[in-house]
Amino acid sequence: MARATTGRIHQKRRRRILKEAKGFRGSRSKLYRTAKDARRRALQNSYKHRRMKKRDFRTLWIMRINAASRACGLSYSRLISGLKTSNVDINRKMLAEIAVSDMDSFRKIVEKVKAA
């Protein structure tokens, strides 16, 4: 006997997958089989990119801190090691935010590191 493909449960599954693939382009949002593959790939990528997002932001913060510290006459590595030796407990996210929004405060932090 052949598999039933017109049942209520099968239709419900089709509707759910097509609804989740709604914003995709072309047949990826219209045809069930391609929508199913596109949705699976999208879920895989979203899982992977949630983890990569943390790495990307840390890289961005380091670049911003490096640019700002070089403008103050100090390299990134010397700044970070100086912060550790002078017991200034500030993370890279906040340091990057200070470097972007308030350069005077960042210069004061760099001067404190240079003194230590």
C-alpha positions in Angstrom: 0.0 0.0 0.0 1.3 3.5 -0.9 2.1 6.1 1.6 -0.6 8.6 2.3 0.4 12.1 1.4 -2.9 13.9 1.7 -3.6 13.4 5.4 -4.1 16.1 7.9 -0.8 15.7 9.7 1.2 15.8 6.4 -0.6 19.0 5.3 0.0 20.5 8.7 3.8 19.8 8.4 3.8 21.2 4.9 2.1 24.4 6.0 4.5 24.8 9.0 7.6 24.4 6.8 6.3 26.7 4.1 5.4 29.3 6.7 8.9 29.2 8.2 10.4 29.6 4.7 8.1 32.6 4.0 10.8 35.3 3.4 13.0 33.1 1.2 13.4 33.9 -2.5 11.8 32.1 -5.5 10.9 28.5 -5.2 12.6 28.2 -1.8 9.5 29.7 -0.3 6.9 28.2 -2.7 7.9 24.5 -3.2 7.8 22.1 -0.3 10.9 20.1 -1.1 13.2 23.1 -1.8 11.7 25.0 1.1 12.4 22.0 3.4 16.1 22.0 2.4 16.4 25.8 2.6 14.8 25.8 6.0 17.2 23.1 7.3 20.2 25.0 6.0 19.0 28.3 7.5 18.6 26.6 10.9 22.1 25.2 10.7 23.6 28.6 9.7 21.7 30.4 12.4 23.1 28.0 15.0 26.6 28.4 13.7 26.4 32.2 13.4 25.1 32.6 16.9 28.5 31.3 18.1 30.5 33.2 15.4 28.8 36.5 16.4 30.7 36.5 19.7 34.0 36.0 18.0 33.2 38.7 15.4 32.3 41.3 18.1 35.4 40.5 20.1 37.5 41.1 16.9 35.7 44.4 16.3 36.3 45.6 19.9 40.0 44.7 19.6 40.3 46.6 16.3 38.6 49.7 17.8 40.8 49.6 20.9 43.9 49.1 18.8 43.1 52.1 16.6 42.3 54.4 19.5 45.4 53.3 21.5 47.7 53.8 18.6 46.3 57.3 18.2 47.3 57.9 21.8 50.8 56.5 21.1 50.5 53.0 22.5 50.0 49.6 20.9 47.1 47.3 21.8 49.2 44.6 23.4 51.1 47.1 25.6 47.7 48.7 26.6 46.2 45.4 27.7 49.3 44.3 29.6 49.5 47.7 31.2 45.8 47.5 32.3 46.5 44.1 33.9 49.6 45.4 35.8 47.9 48.5 37.0 44.8 46.5 38.1 42.3 48.3 36.0 39.5 45.8 35.6 37.7 46.8 32.4 36.6 44.5 29.6 37.2 44.9 25.9 33.5 45.7 25.1 33.5 48.7 27.5 37.0 49.8 26.5 35.9 49.9 22.9 32.7 51.8 23.7 34.8 54.4 25.6 37.2 54.6 22.7 34.4 55.3 20.3 32.2 57.6 22.3 34.5 59.4 24.8 38.1 59.8 23.6 39.1 62.0 26.5 38.3 59.3 29.0 40.2 56.8 26.9 43.2 59.1 26.9 43.1 59.2 30.7 43.1 55.4 30.8 46.1 55.3 28.5 47.9 57.9 30.6 47.3 55.8 33.7 48.7 52.7 31.9 51.8 54.7 30.7 52.4 55.8 34.2 52.3 52.3 35.5 
